[in-house]
């Protein structure tokens, strides 16, 4: 299996022979026409990526750790460019797709097609490919300690906007429970019960934890019993706030 | 005078090919006189209007008001008070959709729009209806893209006084047909319903006399009629403009302000809060002068008809090509032609034509409901101005055939 980089280099070499725009377009049209026909039943709203110029449909499946995309567009030149993208990405691993760029499109002189104002659906299509790759690259839930450590790391990125110490080191997190399905239960408090931004902090905690690979669902319980005191802060936090 | 020499933008190449600009319905190119005035005023008269007493401010104000006067004269409006300067057609429609409905639209009422409206003359009314619990009613076009006055009449009869306003295009930006707006206004007025005419395309191609049309509102943008972007017009009958509450609050629209109460400035300033685009407004003078000159040139008018006829006939010869908007009387078709080609997607054709130097519009043309009515999601539009030539039309047809052959 060739790497994404190798395939991109091949495509750039292929396009190097075209000196004229018309030849380039003719080739893209040929590629577009040669693309396998997508099943009409796959042209659903769910798979539709709309632009004001043309519509694009994209679906994705994972077979033995590799991703396979099927796509279609009502614009044939767009479809030609899509066929190049699929040539690069089909059969690759999600993590490789995530870390790749689409630099070859600029190198073969089709950069303008990627301008957001073109509205031909290509930009959104690449975003969707990356989203598929991201959702498929999340490792299977690693039950137990590893996942919990990742969650703690994520929590250390969440700050109460008024205090320069993250919520974990502040001692606001009372309990973290992770089950085998990737369900996470967090019990937490706030520095004061009438905290005006309570909702915001809880939401940030939920989002940060939900983004941890392996986490399927997050439930946050906000409690004010037992009451939070500065004793709950880590040594570093106390140092940071000048309490030591 | 060679008209093309007045429009500097026409003399350029794109991708090494001479530019053929066929997207005039979106934005027209500007004549030298407009460019020069814009440049000169930026240096000699850049100050805020209607405020300070110093020389530059007086100059700026004079030019701004000269722009308004040029618009008034062009529309044959009775007075300065009838002409509100806005940022464009969209802003003008939103102003009426907001202020008129605030005063005159109640739950259960209706607003009637045409099926061939640009989104700008549709969405603001939809929003207003939602705000007031009213309903949006749609007057359909037939297969040719024409409205039926009899159908309009029966709408009014069936609505039993609940239709409070009609908003309809003078010329649709997709169909390019001059609608019978004078007759539409007459029918509506028989039922005491005011009419707003969207003149974004109409102002460019038809002589407009708002008093003869007797319309209640007429709106258009400067940039489609050779002025810069950022200037638009709302003509309104005085009784409506006076009855409507102000739109945006701010500077210039006031008479006197205290924390308890503000009284508003008289028309037209009541609707002109904030610093206006005085440069663009001033440029309406040379822009409308150019429009008037081109409209009065028998030679240019004749050439426009020839180009329209040539394109209609040549396009008709292309297999699988369908034109949207073919009125019974050809004289009511302007040189604006939207079409689709079987087996060749509009966006693809436009992309290939672009590389051959032709600027055309493709897509839903901001009129999704109308395109849906014709079973399309995307069409191609060639829209011409008097500075286009028959030779350009000929090379366009050759390029179009080539593009279609590539795609089929």
Interface residues (C-beta under 8 A of the other chain):
Chain A: X21 X22 X25 X26 X29 X52 X53 X54 X55 X74 X75 X76 X77 X78 X119 X120
Chain B: X15 X345 X347 X348 X351 X352 X355 X356 X362 X363 X364 X377 X378 X406 X407
